[in-house]
Amino acid sequence: MDKTKPHETLSGRPIAKKVLAKMKLHWQRKVVNIKNIIAGRAMADELQKTVVSQKEFAGFDPAHAAYVYTQNQVSVMSEQLTALKEMAPFADIISRAEDLYIPSAPPMSPLTTSYFTCWAFFDACAGPGNETIGATTLEVGSAFGMDPELLRLIRLMQDSRMGFYIHHGREGNVSILEDLVTTAVYRAIVPAGYRGRKNENWYVRLLPPPFQGGTEHVVFTTPYIVVHPDFADWLAYFRRTFPATAGFDDYERHMKYGPTREYWNDYVFEAYVNHQADAIYLAGLPDIPESRPHSEISERNGWKAPAFIKQS
């Protein structure tokens, strides 16, 4: 498995430049059939109407539907773009990860489709410029006239990351979540339906309000609930991980890319203990293999679950 470390910066887009050059050469020949998406209109006032009127989004919260719609567009473009030889590094990364983690849903795999596709499109880096499929999509879309509103939503997803949040309870249908490290507090809808309990540790991808005037963030992934260890142990993990001089960017980079490409995928895969329809339960810390139920050492020596943890 490739354990390539992300570089310190994400400047320069050599893969995107090669893709753009090929597409400009062959655009009129329709070598890449993504014209309909590029030319699609997604102005802010029209996007909401378009999304909520589609049958596949019936019953969705408009904010959630906007992101699902956006991810669908990236998925279609990804399928087309990864057919180009210049995008082979991405195709190889995703193919290997699919074979390794078999993303779907528990009990088949704790890596859900929503979690895995966000990682594949927006976090998995390739090439000397540490590009992502999402970043390449933004380059291509900008060059060929994709609607600014759709570009804006893709950029919000590209800039997102998984994170750990303290659940402070609910206000109506909204969950109150506090970033464990930055202490920023967010009001968020949870499309998966999980209501949660106070002081749970949620590992989720939190997306900002997609439309102007919106106040609720969107928990885009099925919530992963870390049942063990407690917050103090997690804060100790971050203190071990970062030097005293580390800043906000170091934390953001760690949560989005990890020390290796597979770091957070491996954590979820090995930390799984149980699930229900609207939540998945994890246990352990990323840097202590013995704390995770399905790490190599735990599988070999046996993992002793704390008494309060119910295993599947």
C-alpha positions in Angstrom: 0.0 0.0 0.0 1.4 3.4 -1.0 2.2 5.4 2.1 3.1 8.6 0.3 3.2 11.7 2.6 1.5 14.9 1.5 4.0 17.7 0.9 3.9 20.8 3.1 2.1 22.9 0.4 -0.4 22.1 -2.3 1.0 24.6 -4.8 1.3 23.8 -8.5 -1.1 21.6 -10.5 0.9 19.6 -13.0 -1.7 16.9 -13.5 -4.5 19.5 -14.0 -2.3 21.4 -16.5 -1.8 18.2 -18.5 -5.5 17.4 -18.4 -6.4 21.0 -19.5 -4.0 20.9 -22.3 -5.4 17.6 -23.7 -9.0 18.8 -23.2 -8.4 22.1 -25.0 -6.8 20.1 -27.9 -9.7 17.7 -28.1 -12.7 19.7 -26.9 -14.4 20.0 -30.3 -13.9 16.3 -30.9 -15.8 15.5 -27.7 -13.0 13.2 -26.4 -14.2 13.9 -22.9 -18.0 13.9 -22.6 -18.5 16.4 -19.8 -19.9 19.4 -21.8 -23.3 19.1 -20.3 -22.0 19.5 -16.8 -19.6 22.3 -17.7 -22.4 24.2 -19.5 -25.0 23.4 -16.8 -26.5 26.4 -15.0 -26.5 26.4 -11.3 -27.1 30.0 -10.2 -27.8 30.2 -6.5 -31.5 31.1 -6.9 -32.0 28.3 -9.5 -29.9 25.6 -7.9 -32.2 25.2 -4.9 -35.2 24.9 -7.2 -33.5 22.4 -9.5 -32.3 20.2 -6.6 -35.5 20.1 -4.6 -37.6 19.5 -7.7 -35.7 16.3 -8.6 -37.3 13.1 -7.4 -34.1 11.6 -6.2 -33.9 14.4 -3.6 -37.4 14.2 -2.4 -37.5 14.6 1.4 -33.9 15.9 1.6 -33.1 19.0 3.5 -32.3 21.7 0.9 -28.8 22.2 2.3 -28.0 18.5 2.3 -29.5 18.1 -1.2 -27.3 20.9 -2.6 -24.2 19.0 -1.5 -25.4 15.6 -2.7 -26.2 17.2 -6.0 -22.7 18.8 -6.1 -21.0 15.5 -5.2 -23.0 13.8 -8.0 -21.7 16.3 -10.5 -18.1 15.7 -9.3 -18.7 11.9 -9.5 -19.7 12.1 -13.1 -16.8 14.4 -14.0 -14.4 12.1 -12.0 -15.6 9.1 -14.0 -14.8 10.9 -17.3 -11.6 12.6 -16.2 -10.0 9.4 -14.7 -10.4 7.8 -18.1 -7.5 10.1 -19.2 -4.0 8.6 -18.9 -2.9 11.8 -17.1 -5.3 11.0 -14.3 -4.0 7.4 -13.9 -2.5 8.2 -10.5 -5.9 8.9 -9.1 -7.5 5.8 -10.7 -4.8 3.7 -9.2 -5.2 5.2 -5.7 -8.9 4.7 -5.6 -8.8 1.2 -7.1 -6.3 0.1 -4.5 -8.3 1.7 -1.7 -11.6 0.1 -2.9 -9.9 -3.4 -2.9 -8.5 -2.8 0.6 -11.4 -1.2 2.4 -14.4 -2.5 0.3 -16.4 0.8 1.1 -20.1 0.3 1.5 -21.6 0.1 5.0 -21.2 -2.0 8.1 -20.9 -4.9 8.6 -19.3 -5.2 5.1 -17.0 -2.2 5.8 -17.0 0.7 8.3 -16.0 3.0 5.5 -19.3 4.2 4.3 -19.9 5.3 0.7 -20.3 9.0 1.8 -17.1 8.9 3.8 -15.1 7.1 1.1 -16.2 9.2 -1.9 -15.4 12.4 0.0 -11.9 11.1 0.7 -11.4 9.9 -2.8 -12.5 13.1 -4.4 -11.3 15.8 -2.0 -8.6 14.3 0.2 -6.6 11.7 -1.7 -3.6 13.5 -3.1 -1.5 12.4 -6.1 1.5 13.7 -8.0 4.3 16.2 -7.1 1.7 19.0 -6.7 -0.4 16.9 -4.3 -3.5 17.4 -6.4 -7.0 15.9 -5.8 -9.8 15.0 -8.1 -11.8 17.9 -6.6 -9.0 20.4 -7.3 -8.6 19.1 -10.8 -12.3 19.4 -11.4 -12.2 23.0 -10.2 -9.3 23.8 -12.6 -11.2 22.1 -15.5 -14.5 23.7 -14.6 -13.0 27.2 -14.3 -11.2 26.9 -17.6 -14.3 25.7 -19.5 -16.9 28.0 -18.1 -18.6 25.9 -15.4 -21.2 28.0 -13.5 -19.6 29.9 -10.7 -22.2 28.7 -8.2 -21.5 25.1 -8.8 -17.7 25.8 -8.7 -18.3 27.5 -5.3 -20.0 24.5 -3.9 -17.3 22.1 -5.2 -14.7 24.4 -3.6 -16.5 24.2 -0.2 -16.4 20.4 -0.4 -12.8 20.4 -1.5 -11.8 22.6 1.4 -13.7 20.4 3.9 -12.2 17.7 6.2 -13.2 15.2 8.8 -12.9 16.3 12.4 -13.7 15.4 16.0 -16.6 17.2 17.6 -18.1 17.3 21.1 -21.8 16.9 20.9 -23.6 19.4 23.1 -27.1 18.2 22.6 -29.8 19.4 20.3 -32.0 22.5 19.7 -35.0 21.2 17.8 -33.7 19.3 14.8 -30.3 20.9 15.0 -27.2 19.4 16.8 -24.7 21.6 18.5 -21.1 20.5 17.8 -17.9 21.9 19.1 -14.6 21.2 17.4 -12.5 19.3 19.9 -9.3 21.2 19.1 -10.3 24.6 17.8 -13.4 24.9 20.2 -15.4 26.5 17.4 -19.1 25.8 17.8 -21.5 24.9 15.0 -25.2 24.3 14.5 -25.7 21.4 12.2 -28.3 19.2 10.6 -27.7 15.5 10.6 -29.3 13.9 7.5 -28.5 10.4 8.7 -31.0 11.0 11.5 -28.8 10.2 14.5 -29.9 12.4 17.4 -26.9 11.7 19.6 -26.3 12.2 23.3 -24.5 15.0 25.1 -20.7 14.7 25.4 -20.4 12.1 22.6 -17.3 12.4 20.5 -18.4 12.6 16.8 -16.0 12.0 13.9 -17.7 13.6 10.9 -17.3 15.8 7.8 -19.0 19.1 8.6 -19.8 21.2 5.6 -20.7 24.9 5.9 -24.2 26.3 4.9 -24.3 26.0 1.1 -26.5 29.1 0.5 -26.3 32.7 1.5 -28.2 33.4 4.7 -28.1 29.7 5.8 -27.1 29.1 9.5 -26.9 25.3 9.7 -23.9 23.3 8.7 -24.4 19.8 7.3 -23.0 16.6 8.8 -22.4 15.0 5.4 -21.2 11.6 6.6 -23.0 9.0 8.8 -21.7 10.0 12.3 -18.8 7.9 13.6 -19.2 7.9 17.4 -15.9 7.4 19.3 -17.0 5.6 22.5 -13.4 5.2 23.9 -11.2 6.8 25.0 -12.4 10.1 26.5 -11.7 13.6 25.4 -8.7 14.0 27.6 -6.9 11.1 25.9 -7.7 12.6 22.5 -6.3 16.0 23.4 -3.2 14.2 24.7 -3.0 12.5 21.2 -3.0 15.9 19.5 -0.3 17.2 21.9 1.8 14.1 21.1 1.2 14.6 17.4 2.1 18.3 17.1 5.1 20.2 18.3 4.5 23.1 20.7 5.1 25.5 17.7 2.3 23.9 15.6 -0.5 26.2 14.4 -3.9 26.1 13.0 -2.7 25.0 9.5 -0.8 22.0 11.0 -4.0 20.8 12.6 -6.1 21.3 9.5 -3.5 19.5 7.4 -3.4 16.6 9.8 -7.1 16.1 9.9 -7.5 16.4 6.1 -4.5 14.5 4.8 -3.0 12.7 7.8 0.7 11.7 8.0 0.0 9.2 5.2 -2.7 8.9 2.6 -4.3 6.0 4.3 -4.0 7.2 7.9 -7.6 8.1 8.7 -9.0 5.3 6.5 -6.9 2.8 8.5 -8.1 4.3 11.7 -11.8 3.9 10.9 -11.2 0.4 9.5 -9.3 -0.8 12.6 -11.3 1.2 15.2 -14.8 -0.2 14.3 -16.7 -1.9 17.1 -20.4 -1.7 16.3 -23.1 0.1 14.3 -26.7 0.9 14.0 -28.7 2.2 11.0 -27.8 5.9 11.6 -24.4 5.7 13.4 -21.1 3.7 13.5 -19.1 3.2 16.7 -15.3 3.4 17.0 -12.8 2.8 19.7 -9.1 3.6 20.0 -6.5 6.2 19.1 -4.6 6.5 15.8 -1.2 6.2 17.3 -1.8 3.4 19.7 -2.4 0.1 17.8 -3.3 -1.8 20.9 -6.3 0.5 21.5 -8.0 -0.3 18.2 -10.0 -3.6 18.0 -8.9 -4.6 14.5 -5.2 -3.5 14.3 -2.7 -6.2 13.5 -1.5 -6.4 17.1 -5.1 -6.6 18.5 -6.1 -9.2 16.0 -3.0 -11.2 17.0 -3.2 -10.8 20.8 -6.9 -10.2 21.3 -8.5 -6.9 22.1 -10.1 -6.4 25.5 -13.1 -4.1 25.2 -14.0 -1.9 28.1 -17.0 -3.3 29.9 -19.4 -0.6 28.6 -18.6 -1.3 24.9 -21.1 -3.6 23.1 -19.4 -5.2 20.2 -21.1 -6.4 17.1 
